[in-house]
Amino acid sequence: MAVTAEQVKELRERTHAGVMECKNALEEAGGDIAKAAEILKERGLALAEKRSDRETSQGLVECYVHAGGRIGSMVEVNCETDFVALTDEFKMLAHDLAMQVAATGPIAITAEELPDDTEEAPEEAVLLLQPFIKDASRTVDEVVKEVIAKTGENIRVTRISRFELGQ
């Protein structure tokens, strides 16, 4: 089955993947856009795993103050180059992570950092294991890996801090 330019365009709009990646995924999926999107997602996750050992020395510190000024958060999100740190995808990720920290108050970034005496469930206490506040069907880790796939660089959440008035 021949893949049309409209199919490639639609898949690109949904996934933000490159033209050739979309075309190849559509050919592999037999023209099924949903299946092609899933193929691209799997490829993106595999790419994220390959890049996980790369050095991340650039990035952003993002702050978020909730309406009313009673809760605020700060996150440090690192990537490989300053070029990626200036992209809209990376900036949006950093902002969303700062909102996530303000809303949920995680005490660790990864499960390995969770103190042994913690009584909270890891899905609540660990940032990367939490359901994403903008889409509870995905975890924060999945959202980070999607941005890794889009930018082509390793991304790490390095530090988080949450402030609440009176605490």
N, C-alpha and C positions, 0 to 999 in steps of 0.2 A: 504494500500500500504506500502510495506517495504521500508525503507530509506536505501540507500547504503552508504558505507564509502566514496565513491567519492563525493556524494552529500554533505555530512557533511564537507568534506575537502574543497570543493568549497565555501560553505557558510562561513566556518571559515576564509578562505582567504579574502573573501569580507567584513566580519563584525568584525573579530577578537574576536568573542564571543567564549565561552567555548564549548567543544565538546557536552556535554549533553544539553546545551541551544540550540545549532544548531540542534541536533537530535530532540528535542522536538518541536522546531519551524517548522522543516520540516514535522514532523508527523502531526502537526496541520494544515499546509498548503497543505497537500496532496502531498508532494514531489515538489511543486512549489518553486524554489529557490528565485525568486523575491518576492513572497508573504511571504516566511519565513524571508527574510531580513527585510521586512516591519514590521513583527511581532516583530522581535528582536529590531528594532529601537523604536517601541512603548514601549516595555518593558524597554528599556534603558532610555527613557524619563521619564517613571513612576518612575524608580529607582532614577533618578536625582532629581525628586521632593521630594521623601522620604528623601533624604540625604541633602536637602537644609538647614536644621537647624543645621547641625553638625558644630562644631568648626573647623576653618581652620587657624592653626598657623604655618604651615610649607610652603615651596614653593620656588619660585625663583624670582629674579629681573633680567629681561632680557633687554638688550640694543640692539638697531639696528641703524646703521648709513648707510644711503643710499649712493650709489656710488657717489663719488665726495665730500662727507663730508659736504654737505650744509644742510641736514635734518637728524635729529636723533630722537629717541624716547626711552623711558624707561617705562616698565610696571612691576608691582608687581602682581604676580599670586600666590594665596595661595591654599594649599590643606591640608589634615588632617595629613599626615605623611611624614617624610623625605624620606621614601622608595619610595613613589609615585613621589615625587619631582625629584627623580633621574632617573625616567623611560624615555625612548625615547619619548613616547606619550606626556608626560607632558612637556618635554623640547621643543618639536616641537610646541606644543600649545603656550607656552610662546613666542617662536621666531615668530610664525605667528601673534600673537597679537601685538607684538612690530612692525612688518612690517605693520600691519593694521593701527596702530596709526600713524606711519610715513606717510603712503600713504593718509590717509583720514582726519586726524586732528580732531577727535571727541572732544567735549568739556565736555562730561559727560560719565560715564560708564553705568548708568541705566537711564531710563526715569524719575524716582523720583528725580534724582540729577540735572536734566536739569533746569536752571534758567527760571523763568516765563517770563522774557522779551526777551527770545531767539526768533529770527525771522526764524532761520533755521528749516527745517522739522526734526522731531525726528529721522527719518530713516537716516538722514545725520549727525546729531549732537550727537547721542547716540551710543556708541561703540557696545553694545550688539544688537542693532536693525539694524545695518548696514549690507548690503550684504557682505559676506566674500570675500576678494580680490582674493582668489584662486579658488572660486566656487560661483559665484553670485546667484546660485539657493538656497543657504543656508544662513542663518543669522549667525553672530558671536555667538549669543546665542545658536543656534543649534549645532554649532561646539563644543562649550564648553560642552554642555550636552552630546554629543557623547563621549567626552573624560571622562566625569564623568562615563558614562556607561561602558567604557572600563577599567577604573582604579578601579571602585567601591568606589571611595571617592568623597566627596564634593569638588568642585573647585570654587574659586571666583577670579575675577579680582578686586584687591583692589585699585590700584592707577595707573594712566597713566600720562605721560608727553611727550610733543612733542616740539622739538627745531628746529627752522629754522633760518639759518644765516641771520642777518639783521632784525629780527622781535622780 
